[in-house]
Amino acid sequence: MRARRPFRSDFLVPFAVGMVQLWGTMGAQHGQVRPGDPGARLPLDELGVVLLLIGPLALTARRTRPVLVLWVNAAVTAVYIWGGYPYGPAFLSPIVSVFNAVLTGHRRMAWLGMGAFYAFFAAYITFVLPAPRDLWHHGSIIACMLVVLTAAEVVGARRERVAERERVEEEEARRRASEERLTMAQELHDVLGHNISLIHVQASTALHLIDEHPEQARTALTTIKQASKDVLTEMRSVLGVLRDDAPRSPTAGVDRLGELIERMPAAILLIEGAPRPLPPGVDRAAYRIVQESLTNVTKHAPGAKATVTLGYGRAELLVRVDDIGRTEPGPLAGAGGGNGVPGMRARAAALGGTLAAVPLPAGFRVEARLPIPAEDTE
């Protein structure tokens, strides 16, 4: 239907303008045609009807040839007036062509066309009409033309503002979509990186123990089962933002740190200060920083004990992960450095915080400080 609408208007508008000009002028001529009066207008004849219809017919090309349509209407209307035919709706077609020229970006030609049209009227009034006209008559013509041009400019300016607003809104929507895609990519990296690393380590442990210590291998396989289930759940949560009816932010937060720690028997969680609600961005970033840090412990220091500290300060949240260093060969030690630390640092920086990843005398530390609303001390 949208494709047909411009096609219809290309013909409906000229048809409507033509009918108004033709029938309106036929009605208007009754008060202007007075036999024996030298100042009266001539009745419509075949030529007058043709001139009344040429302008509306030219409007069918107003989308592709707006300047040509403007000059055709100006010329045809000038010939019509010069022929002495009645005034009235005959000026509707030129008015529409002026509006069309302004709205299609041909403002200078519209003003030039109206100037030329006034020059014709001035010459016609001065040299053709039997009775001279005063300056008030000239002024009224100029005023009418200025009203038409001003109205066209106002409508054009309003359309430009609407188009600019729509363009800005589209760009903003594209920017938000790009940011959401980047967030989802980062979330997927963290989810997959942590859980696949955990599965890899536990699978290596199970293979190593399955013959001599089958019960310990069973524990490792149970961990693999839970980790694979968790990764599927989190992927559904992250990818769910692609659905229109889904929440726009992932659900992982510090309230799920307990579940994360439980999957790593060598990790413990310490809470400092009084826990309180966190902004969604900080809540999500804190969880992902801990998750990525524990992933790095699993990759590069398997078997190491890790201490996760969550400190609620007055205006910042402290997230610290310490490990005691490698205690056994790392099955993923040759997997490369990846983007774990830069990604965590980018998360913290995006929230106005900082992140430091430094070696300890025995082990490694990741420490992030994320700003949060100041605690109400009253």
C-alpha positions in Angstrom: 0.0 0.0 0.0 2.8 2.4 0.7 4.2 2.0 -2.8 0.8 2.9 -4.3 0.1 6.0 -2.2 2.6 8.4 -4.0 1.4 7.1 -7.3 -2.2 7.9 -6.5 -1.3 11.4 -5.2 0.5 12.1 -8.4 -2.8 12.1 -10.1 -5.4 12.8 -7.4 -3.9 16.2 -6.5 -3.8 17.4 -10.1 -7.3 16.1 -10.7 -8.6 17.9 -7.6 -6.8 21.1 -8.5 -8.1 20.9 -12.1 -11.7 20.4 -11.0 -11.5 23.3 -8.5 -10.1 25.6 -11.1 -12.5 24.7 -13.8 -15.8 24.5 -11.8 -14.8 27.3 -9.5 -14.0 29.6 -12.3 -17.2 28.8 -14.0 -19.0 29.9 -10.9 -16.8 33.0 -10.4 -17.3 34.3 -13.9 -21.0 35.1 -13.3 -20.0 38.2 -11.2 -17.2 39.2 -13.5 -18.7 39.0 -17.0 -20.8 42.1 -17.7 -21.6 42.9 -21.4 -20.8 46.5 -22.3 -18.5 47.0 -19.3 -14.9 47.7 -20.5 -13.5 46.6 -17.2 -15.3 43.2 -17.1 -13.7 39.9 -17.8 -14.4 37.6 -20.8 -16.5 34.4 -20.4 -14.7 31.1 -20.5 -14.4 29.5 -24.0 -12.6 26.4 -25.2 -9.2 28.1 -25.0 -9.9 29.3 -21.5 -10.8 25.8 -20.4 -7.7 24.3 -22.0 -5.5 27.0 -20.2 -7.2 26.1 -16.9 -6.4 22.4 -17.3 -2.8 22.7 -18.6 -1.5 23.8 -15.2 -3.1 21.0 -13.2 -2.0 18.5 -15.9 1.6 19.7 -15.5 1.4 19.0 -11.7 1.6 15.3 -12.5 5.3 15.8 -13.0 5.8 17.9 -9.9 8.0 15.2 -8.1 10.4 14.8 -11.0 10.4 18.2 -12.6 9.4 20.8 -9.9 11.1 23.8 -11.6 9.7 23.0 -15.0 6.2 22.6 -13.5 6.6 26.0 -11.7 7.4 27.8 -14.9 4.7 26.1 -16.9 2.1 27.1 -14.4 3.4 30.6 -14.3 3.4 30.9 -18.1 -0.1 29.3 -18.6 -1.6 31.5 -15.9 -0.1 34.6 -17.4 -1.5 33.7 -20.8 -4.9 33.0 -19.1 -4.9 36.4 -17.4 -3.7 38.2 -20.5 -6.6 36.7 -22.5 -9.0 38.5 -20.2 -10.6 35.4 -18.6 -12.2 35.6 -15.1 -10.2 35.7 -11.9 -10.7 33.2 -9.1 -9.5 29.6 -8.5 -7.3 29.9 -11.6 -4.4 30.8 -9.3 -4.6 27.5 -7.3 -2.4 25.6 -9.7 0.5 28.2 -9.6 0.2 28.3 -5.7 0.6 24.5 -5.6 3.6 24.6 -7.9 5.2 27.2 -5.7 4.7 25.1 -2.6 6.1 22.1 -4.4 9.2 24.0 -5.5 10.0 25.2 -2.0 9.3 21.8 -0.4 11.6 20.0 -2.9 14.5 22.4 -2.2 14.1 24.8 -5.1 13.5 27.9 -2.9 15.4 30.3 -5.1 13.5 29.3 -8.2 10.2 29.7 -6.3 11.0 33.3 -5.3 12.3 34.1 -8.8 9.2 32.6 -10.3 6.9 34.7 -8.1 9.0 37.8 -8.9 8.6 37.2 -12.6 4.9 36.6 -12.0 4.6 39.9 -10.2 6.5 41.7 -13.0 3.9 40.3 -15.5 1.0 41.5 -13.3 2.6 45.0 -13.0 2.9 45.2 -16.7 -0.6 43.9 -17.3 -2.2 46.2 -14.8 -0.3 49.2 -16.1 -0.4 48.7 -19.9 -3.4 46.4 -20.6 -6.2 47.1 -18.3 -8.4 50.1 -19.4 -8.6 51.6 -16.0 -5.3 52.3 -14.1 -4.8 50.7 -10.6 -3.4 52.5 -7.6 -0.5 51.5 -5.4 -2.9 49.7 -3.0 -3.7 47.3 -5.8 -0.1 46.6 -6.4 0.6 46.2 -2.7 -2.2 43.7 -2.3 -0.8 41.5 -5.1 2.7 41.6 -3.5 1.1 40.8 -0.1 -0.7 37.8 -1.5 2.5 36.5 -3.1 4.5 37.0 0.1 1.8 35.1 2.1 2.1 32.2 -0.3 5.9 32.1 -0.2 6.0 32.6 3.6 3.5 29.7 4.1 5.6 27.5 1.8 8.8 28.4 3.7 7.1 27.7 7.1 5.8 24.3 5.9 9.2 23.5 4.4 11.1 24.5 7.6 8.7 22.3 9.7 9.3 19.3 7.4 13.1 19.8 7.6 12.9 19.9 11.4 10.8 16.7 11.4 13.2 15.0 9.0 16.2 16.1 11.1 14.6 14.9 14.3 13.8 11.5 12.6 17.4 11.3 11.4 18.8 12.0 14.8 16.5 9.4 16.4 17.5 6.8 13.8 21.2 7.5 14.5 20.6 7.3 18.2 18.8 4.0 17.7 21.6 2.6 15.6 24.1 3.8 18.3 22.2 2.1 21.1 21.8 -1.1 19.0 25.6 -1.1 18.4 26.3 -0.6 22.1 23.9 -3.4 22.9 25.6 -5.7 20.4 29.0 -4.9 21.9 27.6 -5.6 25.4 26.2 -8.9 24.3 29.5 -9.9 22.7 31.3 -9.0 25.9 28.8 -10.9 28.0 29.1 -14.0 25.7 32.9 -13.8 25.9 32.7 -13.8 29.7 30.1 -16.5 29.9 31.7 -18.9 27.4 35.3 -18.2 28.6 34.5 -18.9 32.2 32.4 -22.0 31.8 34.4 -23.6 29.0 37.6 -23.1 30.9 36.0 -24.7 33.9 34.7 -27.6 31.8 38.2 -28.1 30.2 40.0 -28.2 33.6 37.5 -30.5 35.1 37.5 -32.8 32.1 41.3 -33.0 32.3 41.0 -33.8 36.0 38.4 -36.5 35.4 40.6 -38.1 32.7 43.5 -38.1 35.1 41.6 -39.6 38.0 39.1 -41.9 36.3 41.2 -45.0 36.6 42.8 -44.6 40.1 40.2 -42.4 41.8 36.8 -42.8 40.1 34.9 -41.1 42.9 36.9 -37.9 42.5 36.4 -38.2 38.7 32.7 -38.4 39.4 32.9 -35.1 41.2 34.7 -33.5 38.3 32.1 -34.9 35.9 29.3 -33.5 38.1 31.0 -30.1 38.0 31.2 -30.4 34.2 27.4 -31.2 34.0 26.5 -28.2 36.2 28.9 -25.8 34.3 27.4 -26.9 30.9 23.9 -26.3 32.3 24.9 -22.9 33.6 26.5 -21.8 30.3 23.3 -22.7 28.4 21.2 -20.8 30.9 23.4 -17.7 30.8 23.6 -17.8 27.0 19.8 -17.9 26.8 19.7 -14.9 29.2 22.2 -12.9 27.2 20.8 -13.8 23.8 17.3 -13.1 25.1 17.8 -9.4 24.6 17.4 -10.0 20.9 13.7 -10.6 21.5 11.4 -7.6 21.6 9.7 -8.8 24.8 12.9 -9.6 26.6 14.6 -7.6 29.3 17.2 -5.2 28.0 19.9 -6.2 30.5 21.5 -9.5 31.5 20.5 -10.9 34.8 24.0 -11.8 36.2 24.8 -9.7 39.3 26.6 -9.9 42.7 23.6 -11.8 44.2 24.8 -14.8 42.0 28.4 -14.7 43.2 27.6 -17.5 45.7 26.7 -19.8 42.9 29.8 -18.9 41.0 32.0 -19.6 44.1 30.4 -22.9 44.8 31.6 -24.3 41.4 35.2 -23.6 42.5 35.9 -25.4 45.7 39.2 -23.6 46.1 37.5 -20.1 46.1 36.0 -18.3 49.1 33.9 -15.1 49.2 34.4 -12.3 51.7 31.9 -9.4 52.2 33.1 -6.2 53.7 30.7 -3.5 54.7 27.0 -3.5 54.6 25.6 -4.8 51.3 23.1 -2.5 49.6 21.5 -2.3 46.1 23.8 -1.5 43.3 23.2 0.2 40.0 22.5 -2.4 37.2 25.7 -1.5 35.4 27.9 -1.8 38.5 26.1 -5.0 39.6 26.7 -6.7 36.3 30.3 -5.4 35.9 31.2 -6.7 39.4 29.9 -10.2 38.6 31.7 -10.3 35.3 35.0 -9.1 36.7 34.9 -11.8 39.4 33.9 -14.4 36.8 36.7 -13.4 34.4 39.3 -13.3 37.3 38.3 -16.8 38.4 38.5 -18.0 34.7 42.0 -16.7 34.6 42.8 -18.6 37.9 41.4 -21.8 36.3 43.4 -21.3 33.1 46.7 -20.2 34.5 46.8 -21.3 38.1 44.6 -24.5 38.4 44.4 -25.8 42.0 45.2 -22.4 43.5 43.1 -21.0 46.2 41.3 -17.8 45.4 39.8 -15.2 47.7 37.0 -13.0 46.3 36.5 -9.8 48.4 33.5 -7.6 47.8 33.7 -4.3 49.8 30.9 -1.9 50.1 32.4 1.6 50.6 30.6 4.8 51.1 30.9 5.8 47.4 32.6 2.9 45.7 32.4 -0.9 45.4 35.7 -2.8 45.9 36.0 -6.0 43.9 39.2 -8.0 44.6 40.3 -11.4 43.6 43.5 -12.9 45.0 45.0 -16.2 44.2 48.1 -18.0 45.7 49.6 -18.9 42.4 49.9 -22.1 40.4 50.0 -25.4 42.3 49.8 -27.8 39.3 50.3 -27.6 35.5 47.7 -25.6 33.7 45.9 -27.4 30.9 45.0 -24.1 29.3 48.3 -22.3 30.0 49.1 -22.4 26.3 45.8 -20.9 25.2 47.1 -17.4 25.0 46.6 -14.3 27.0 43.3 -13.3 25.4 41.3 -10.2 26.2 40.4 -11.0 29.7 42.2 -8.2 31.6 41.7 -5.5 28.9 38.0 -6.4 28.9 37.7 -6.1 32.6 39.6 -2.8 32.6 37.2 -1.5 29.8 34.2 -2.5 31.9 35.5 -0.6 34.9 36.5 2.5 32.9 33.1 2.6 31.2 31.6 3.1 34.7 34.1 5.7 35.7 36.1 3.2 37.8 39.6 1.7 37.8 41.0 -1.8 37.6 44.5 -3.0 38.4 45.9 -6.5 37.7 49.2 -7.0 39.4 51.4 -10.0 40.5 51.8 -10.7 44.1 54.9 -12.3 45.8 52.9 -15.6 45.6 50.0 -15.4 43.1 48.1 -12.6 41.4 45.6 -9.9 42.3 42.8 -8.3 40.3 41.3 -5.2 42.0 38.6 -3.0 40.7 37.0 0.1 42.3 33.6 1.0 40.9 31.8 4.2 41.8 28.4 3.7 43.4 25.9 6.2 44.9 27.1 7.5 48.3 25.7 5.7 51.2 23.1 7.7 53.2 24.6 8.2 56.6 21.6 10.0 58.1 
